[in-house]
């Protein structure tokens, strides 16, 4: 009896249909599944792209054009809105502040979280699960509730109007989710790899730095993106900590730009908002591959 004859009748029918090129029968909704999904994706993409395009194009207009022709192309193109912002030092100073705070926060969060997650994932000690639960409870602790005691503590430490007055609290509130993600990833790495490394003369510290972290690069990319985006979009904490305009980040700069002499110049405000989004978009374009690979299943293989 041949192998084909031993297959179930339904499997034989499916193989025969595939060879003949006939479409497989299914529910009526299955025929419209792909167009429906494409339509949903287009609608969601429109909600995201259209406001961005409106801001980009609106930055090349003046207030009169925004009133009479808010959707159409600029006529004429007012390039001075972008040039005035790029030639001034206000935007670049706020860009540097946001970049420095975001990178410093990410280094602290990822560095300490990776070490803590390694302990939680690889070492068994009394009270481990309780301590891990304490970190998990941090996810349910609203940041706004802690702003008053946090402000008092930072004032006593002389960290007001200091970048570390924003960096350290952001890192502290970013630790729980980062530890949870990295611990779950570290536990998927087979223990045999660590045992082989130790038999080859590698210490625990050597395994962590030379083997574990390179293997966890996709997961580290994911938590790094989350930390950078969270810090970049932070508004409430810098608003409370920074009184000196030279320390303002881009979200604070956008708010201040709308409340100064440009409050009546809506086109200039749109140009400033557009330029503020460009660094984040560039960062995502660079980190997209690592982010997608980190979210994909089976990232420890290969």
C-alpha positions in Angstrom: 0.0 0.0 0.0 1.5 3.3 -1.0 1.9 6.2 1.3 -0.7 8.3 -0.5 -3.3 5.5 0.0 -2.7 5.4 3.7 -3.7 9.1 4.1 -7.1 10.1 5.3 -9.7 10.7 2.6 -9.9 14.4 3.6 -6.2 14.8 3.3 -6.2 13.0 -0.1 -8.9 15.4 -1.3 -7.0 18.4 -0.2 -3.8 17.2 -1.9 -5.8 16.5 -5.1 -7.4 19.9 -5.0 -4.0 21.6 -4.5 -2.5 19.7 -7.5 -5.5 20.6 -9.7 -5.3 24.3 -8.8 -9.0 24.4 -7.7 -9.7 26.9 -4.9 -10.5 25.5 -1.5 -14.1 25.9 -0.4 -14.8 27.6 2.9 -17.3 30.0 4.6 -18.6 32.9 2.7 -16.8 35.4 5.1 -13.4 33.8 4.2 -13.7 35.2 0.7 -14.0 38.7 2.0 -11.4 38.3 4.8 -8.5 39.8 3.0 -10.3 42.9 1.6 -11.8 43.5 5.1 -8.4 43.3 6.8 -6.9 45.6 4.1 -9.7 48.1 4.6 -9.2 48.1 8.3 -5.5 48.6 7.9 -6.1 51.5 5.5 -8.5 53.2 7.9 -6.2 52.9 10.8 -3.2 54.1 8.7 -5.3 57.1 7.6 -6.0 58.1 11.2 -2.2 58.1 11.8 -0.9 59.5 8.6 -3.4 62.2 7.8 -2.8 64.3 10.9 0.9 64.1 10.3 0.6 65.1 6.7 -1.7 68.0 7.8 1.0 69.2 10.2 3.8 68.9 7.6 1.9 70.7 4.9 0.4 73.2 7.3 3.9 74.2 8.3 4.5 75.5 4.8 1.5 77.8 4.9 0.6 81.0 6.6 -2.5 81.6 8.8 -4.5 82.9 5.9 -4.0 79.8 3.9 -4.8 77.6 6.9 -8.1 79.5 7.2 -9.1 79.5 3.5 -7.4 76.3 2.3 -6.7 74.0 5.2 -6.5 70.8 3.2 -5.0 71.8 -0.1 -1.4 72.4 -1.0 0.3 75.6 0.0 0.2 78.5 -2.5 2.7 80.0 -2.1 5.0 77.7 0.0 6.1 79.5 3.2 9.5 77.9 3.8 10.5 80.5 6.4 8.4 78.7 9.1 10.9 75.8 9.1 14.0 77.9 8.4 13.4 80.2 11.3 13.1 77.3 13.7 16.1 75.4 12.3 18.4 78.5 12.3 17.5 79.3 15.9 19.2 77.7 18.9 15.9 77.0 20.9 14.9 73.9 19.0 18.4 72.4 19.0 18.9 73.0 22.7 15.6 71.3 23.5 16.5 68.5 21.1 19.8 67.9 22.9 18.0 67.9 26.3 15.5 65.3 25.2 18.2 63.2 23.6 20.5 63.2 26.6 17.7 62.5 29.1 16.2 59.7 26.9 19.6 58.0 26.4 20.7 58.3 30.0 17.3 56.9 31.2 17.6 54.0 28.8 21.1 53.1 29.8 20.2 53.1 33.5 16.9 51.2 33.0 18.3 48.5 30.7 21.5 48.1 32.6 20.0 47.6 36.0 17.0 45.7 34.7 19.2 43.2 32.8 21.2 42.4 36.0 18.1 42.1 38.1 16.3 40.0 35.5 19.3 37.6 35.3 19.2 37.1 39.1 15.4 36.5 39.0 15.7 34.1 36.1 18.8 32.0 37.0 19.2 32.1 40.8 17.0 30.4 43.3 16.9 32.1 46.7 14.4 32.6 49.5 11.9 35.4 48.8 12.7 35.6 45.1 9.1 35.4 44.0 8.0 37.8 46.6 10.6 40.3 45.6 9.7 39.9 42.0 6.0 40.5 42.9 7.1 43.7 44.5 8.5 44.9 41.2 5.4 43.7 39.4 3.2 45.8 41.8 5.1 48.8 40.5 3.2 48.5 37.2 0.0 49.3 39.1 1.4 52.4 40.8 0.3 55.6 39.0 3.0 58.1 38.4 0.8 61.1 39.1 0.2 59.8 42.6 3.9 60.0 43.4 4.6 63.4 41.9 4.2 65.3 45.2 6.4 63.1 47.4 8.8 62.8 44.5 9.1 66.5 44.2 9.8 66.9 47.9 12.5 64.2 47.8 14.2 65.8 44.7 14.1 69.2 46.3 15.9 67.8 49.4 18.5 66.2 47.1 19.0 69.5 45.2 17.9 67.8 41.9 15.4 70.4 40.8 16.4 72.1 37.6 18.8 69.2 37.1 18.5 66.6 34.3 19.0 63.8 36.8 15.9 65.0 38.6 14.1 63.6 35.6 16.4 60.8 34.6 16.4 58.9 37.9 12.6 58.9 38.5 12.0 57.9 34.9 14.5 55.0 35.3 12.8 54.0 38.6 9.4 53.8 37.0 10.7 52.0 34.0 12.4 49.2 35.9 9.3 47.0 36.6 8.1 46.4 33.0 11.7 46.1 31.8 12.6 43.5 34.5 9.4 41.5 33.7 10.2 41.4 29.9 13.9 40.5 30.3 13.2 37.9 33.0 10.7 36.1 30.7 13.3 36.2 27.9 16.2 35.0 29.9 14.2 32.0 31.1 13.7 30.9 27.5 17.5 30.5 27.0 18.3 26.9 27.7 20.3 26.2 30.9 22.6 23.9 28.9 24.2 26.9 27.3 25.1 28.3 30.6 26.4 25.0 31.8 28.6 24.6 28.7 30.0 28.1 29.1 30.9 27.4 32.8 32.5 24.0 31.8 34.6 26.0 29.3 35.9 28.2 32.1 33.4 31.1 31.9 32.3 32.6 35.2 28.8 33.8 36.0 29.7 37.3 35.2 31.5 36.2 32.0 28.4 34.3 30.9 26.2 37.3 31.6 28.3 39.8 29.6 29.7 37.6 26.9 26.9 35.1 26.2 23.6 36.1 27.7 23.5 39.8 26.7 24.5 39.1 23.0 21.8 36.4 22.8 19.3 38.8 24.3 20.0 41.6 21.9 16.4 41.5 20.4 14.8 41.7 23.8 17.2 44.5 24.8 16.2 46.4 21.7 12.6 46.1 22.6 13.0 47.4 26.2 15.4 50.1 24.9 12.8 51.4 22.5 10.1 51.4 25.2 12.4 53.3 27.5 13.4 55.9 24.9 9.9 56.4 23.7 8.6 56.8 27.2 11.3 59.3 28.1 10.9 61.2 24.9 7.2 61.7 25.3 7.4 62.5 29.0 5.8 65.9 29.8 4.4 66.0 33.3 7.7 65.2 35.2 9.9 67.7 33.2 7.2 70.3 33.7 7.3 69.9 37.5 11.1 69.6 37.8 12.4 72.2 35.2 11.9 75.8 35.8 14.9 76.9 33.8 14.0 77.3 30.1 17.5 76.1 29.0 16.7 72.6 30.4 13.3 72.2 28.7 12.7 69.1 26.6 10.9 69.1 23.3 7.4 68.4 24.7 7.8 71.4 27.0 9.3 73.4 24.1 6.2 72.7 22.0 3.9 73.9 24.8 6.0 77.0 25.4 6.2 77.7 21.6 2.4 77.8 21.5 2.2 80.3 24.4 4.8 82.8 23.3 4.8 85.3 20.5 4.0 82.4 18.1 0.6 81.7 19.8 -1.2 83.5 17.0 1.0 81.9 14.3 -0.6 78.5 13.9 1.5 77.6 10.9 4.7 78.2 12.8 3.4 76.0 15.6 2.7 73.2 13.1 6.2 73.5 11.8 7.6 73.2 15.3 5.5 70.2 16.1 6.5 68.5 12.9 10.2 69.1 13.5 9.8 67.7 17.0 8.4 64.4 15.6 11.3 63.9 13.1 13.9 62.6 15.6 11.5 60.0 17.0 10.5 58.9 13.5 14.2 58.6 12.5 14.9 56.6 15.6 12.0 54.2 14.9 13.2 53.7 11.3 16.6 52.7 12.5 15.4 50.4 15.3 12.4 48.9 13.5 14.2 45.7 12.5 15.4 45.0 16.0 12.0 45.9 17.5 10.1 43.5 15.1 12.6 40.7 15.7 12.4 41.1 19.4 8.6 40.9 19.3 8.6 37.9 17.0 8.2 34.4 18.5 11.2 32.1 18.7 13.8 34.9 18.8 16.2 32.8 20.7 16.7 30.4 17.8 19.2 30.8 15.1 
